[in-house]
Amino acid sequence: MANLTRLNVLMCGTGEYTTGWTGQGASKSDKKIGVVGLTLFDLRRLGKVDKLGMAGVNGSKFPLIRKHLQENIGNVYKDMATSFDEFPKDGKHDPEAYKQAIDGMSPGDAVVIFTPDNTHYSISLYAIERGIHVLVTKPATQLLSHHNALIAAARKHNVVCFVEHHKRFDPVYSDAKARAQTLGEFNFFSAWMSQPKSQLETFKAWAGKDSDISYYLSSHHIDICCWILQDKAVPTRVVASAATGIATSEPYNCVPQTEDTITLLVDWESITSQKHKGTAVYTASWTAPLKAGIHSAQHWYYMGEKGDINVDQAHRGYDVTVDETGKTWYNPFYMKYSPSETGHFDGQRGYGYISIEKFVDAAREVNAGLARPSDFDASGYPTIANTILTTAILNAGRVSLDEKRPVGIRKSEGVWILE
Ligand SMILES: NC(=O)c1ccc[n+]([C@@H]2O[C@H](COP(=O)([O-])OP(=O)(O)OC[C@H]3O[C@@H](n4cnc5c(N)ncnc54)[C@H](O)[C@@H]3O)[C@@H](O)[C@H]2O)c1
């Protein structure tokens, strides 16, 4: 593929997922050195990526972020440079620094967005309108109307826009998806995902104010369910229920409207059979117990006409017990941080890495004229067009909680709407 050129990438957001650096120091989660920065530094080492930039809000954080990345990545893995251009520059504070960064880019470059949920739409749109390919983390947007607008903008400007639903690249989930296709009509899906209460500290700048736990965590399994049911069934109605009281009490003291655990009950209808209807229950919590030995509890159950599937992604038959800290179940299938035999980064097969690499590959193929952005819609990729029903369900769940009523989902003149 001689005409594939290296991709210039701007990372928007400098937080836990990008650098592993939180406002309070290195993250205490399972992402102490982040995922996005590390993956892109490695893709630069391997020749797929060229210039790298990082845009945040508070420029005074960059010296500490650079030190953290140098100590934990640059000094740990062989041949790994951690350099990048920073925005805002000179220690300034500017929530719109991403605009200056994007204005300095060229059409065909790329932006990877890991910022608070309520900022995804405006940053994505700004980039797309300038001909920049976009990888935006989940939830792509909080409003269905915004998701529809991003689909239209990506088509108009002919750019790749993927939602970073990395669980689609988990070998167990993608195998389970293929097996679900053989089980006939859909009947029942239930998913549980939770993180320990300590995350309320990490996310205190926005938790409960700018987003909720359903958008933050249930987005993962709602997307998996929508992916399994693509072209088989559609969601028609959402009713939400929330448990409260832990996040808003000592020591977390989140804003009064913060929910602890949110459940969405969703009706689905078969596309191919008038008789078959299904039910899905998606629950997410950020008030799960501390010291459970796992960072994210995550399991789901799928039942079809001819069989069922059980997935427990938190416990994979691999645990480590240490005197001081007790038992921990690790997930190197997601990000493997231990170096290779030669001392290089060795996590290229982790699905956290693959998800970003597939986007980089897609953008490079489009830039080289080997593919069109619309080609990826025809595949199982989490393109902005292929993920519309995930946002429809999440948005309907939020409206159901706020307005205490069931919310319908339907297609009107080719566009998905809530009612
Ligand atoms: N932490 C995870 O494990 C994880 C996993 C997958 C996806 N995500 C998603 O990534 C996003 C961010 O999560 P995080 O865990 O890194 O959060 P975080 O709170 O640690 O970091 C958020 C970052 O966004 C920056 N930011 C805020 N407004 C901005 C703006 N206008 N322009 C540029 N940067 C801005 C903040 O400065 C901060 O660096 C969320 O949407 C989340 O759903 C997180």
Ligand as a Chemical Component Dictionary entry (heavy atoms), coordinates in Angstrom:
data_LIG
# 
_chem_comp.id                   LIG 
_chem_comp.type                 NON-POLYMER 
_chem_comp.pdbx_formal_charge   0 
_chem_comp.three_letter_code    LIG 
# 
loop_
_chem_comp_atom.comp_id 
_chem_comp_atom.atom_id 
_chem_comp_atom.alt_atom_id 
_chem_comp_atom.type_symbol 
_chem_comp_atom.charge 
_chem_comp_atom.model_Cartn_x 
_chem_comp_atom.model_Cartn_y 
_chem_comp_atom.model_Cartn_z 
_chem_comp_atom.pdbx_ordinal 
LIG N1  N1  N 0  -11.951 6.777  31.468 1  
LIG C1  C1  C 0  -12.352 5.770  30.743 2  
LIG O1  O1  O 0  -12.111 4.603  31.076 3  
LIG C2  C2  C 0  -13.090 5.983  29.461 4  
LIG C3  C3  C 0  -13.260 4.891  28.618 5  
LIG C4  C4  C 0  -13.910 5.063  27.394 6  
LIG C5  C5  C 0  -14.418 6.302  27.078 7  
LIG N2  N2  N 1  -14.273 7.351  27.938 8  
LIG C6  C6  C 0  -14.893 8.630  27.548 9  
LIG O2  O2  O 0  -13.915 9.632  27.420 10 
LIG C7  C7  C 0  -14.465 10.896 27.744 11 
LIG C8  C8  C 0  -13.553 11.552 28.712 12 
LIG O3  O3  O 0  -13.324 10.621 29.718 13 
LIG P1  P1  P 0  -12.059 10.635 30.666 14 
LIG O4  O4  O 0  -12.204 9.429  31.501 15 
LIG O5  O5  O -1 -10.785 10.842 29.935 16 
LIG O6  O6  O 0  -12.455 11.929 31.544 17 
LIG P2  P2  P 0  -11.590 12.959 32.367 18 
LIG O7  O7  O 0  -12.563 13.742 33.189 19 
LIG O8  O8  O 0  -10.446 12.272 33.059 20 
LIG O9  O9  O 0  -10.960 13.900 31.226 21 
LIG C9  C9  C 0  -11.716 14.791 30.442 22 
LIG C10 C10 C 0  -10.756 15.712 29.732 23 
LIG O10 O10 O 0  -11.467 16.531 28.811 24 
LIG C11 C11 C 0  -10.922 17.824 28.870 25 
LIG N3  N3  N 0  -11.897 18.794 28.348 26 
LIG C12 C12 C 0  -13.025 19.252 28.920 27 
LIG N4  N4  N 0  -13.618 20.169 28.112 28 
LIG C13 C13 C 0  -12.824 20.277 27.014 29 
LIG C14 C14 C 0  -12.845 21.087 25.872 30 
LIG N5  N5  N 0  -13.823 21.967 25.657 31 
LIG N6  N6  N 0  -11.840 20.968 24.967 32 
LIG C15 C15 C 0  -10.836 20.086 25.155 33 
LIG N7  N7  N 0  -10.746 19.300 26.259 34 
LIG C16 C16 C 0  -11.724 19.410 27.160 35 
LIG C17 C17 C 0  -10.580 18.031 30.322 36 
LIG O11 O11 O 0  -9.624  19.057 30.453 37 
LIG C18 C18 C 0  -9.992  16.654 30.662 38 
LIG O12 O12 O 0  -8.637  16.609 30.308 39 
LIG C19 C19 C 0  -15.895 10.658 28.248 40 
LIG O13 O13 O 0  -16.825 10.952 27.232 41 
LIG C20 C20 C 0  -15.914 9.171  28.518 42 
LIG O14 O14 O 0  -17.205 8.610  28.254 43 
LIG C21 C21 C 0  -13.608 7.208  29.114 44 
# 
loop_
_chem_comp_bond.comp_id 
_chem_comp_bond.atom_id_1 
_chem_comp_bond.atom_id_2 
_chem_comp_bond.value_order 
_chem_comp_bond.pdbx_ordinal 
LIG N1  C1  SING 1  
LIG C1  O1  DOUB 2  
LIG C1  C2  SING 3  
LIG C2  C3  SING 4  
LIG C2  C21 DOUB 5  
LIG C3  C4  DOUB 6  
LIG C4  C5  SING 7  
LIG C5  N2  DOUB 8  
LIG N2  C6  SING 9  
LIG N2  C21 SING 10 
LIG C6  O2  SING 11 
LIG C6  C20 SING 12 
LIG O2  C7  SING 13 
LIG C7  C8  SING 14 
LIG C7  C19 SING 15 
LIG C8  O3  SING 16 
LIG O3  P1  SING 17 
LIG P1  O4  DOUB 18 
LIG P1  O5  SING 19 
LIG P1  O6  SING 20 
LIG O6  P2  SING 21 
LIG P2  O7  DOUB 22 
LIG P2  O8  SING 23 
LIG P2  O9  SING 24 
LIG O9  C9  SING 25 
LIG C9  C10 SING 26 
LIG C10 O10 SING 27 
LIG C10 C18 SING 28 
LIG O10 C11 SING 29 
LIG C11 N3  SING 30 
LIG C11 C17 SING 31 
LIG N3  C12 SING 32 
LIG N3  C16 SING 33 
LIG C12 N4  DOUB 34 
LIG N4  C13 SING 35 
LIG C13 C14 SING 36 
LIG C13 C16 DOUB 37 
LIG C14 N5  SING 38 
LIG C14 N6  DOUB 39 
LIG N6  C15 SING 40 
LIG C15 N7  DOUB 41 
LIG N7  C16 SING 42 
LIG C17 O11 SING 43 
LIG C17 C18 SING 44 
LIG C18 O12 SING 45 
LIG C19 O13 SING 46 
LIG C19 C20 SING 47 
LIG C20 O14 SING 48 
# 
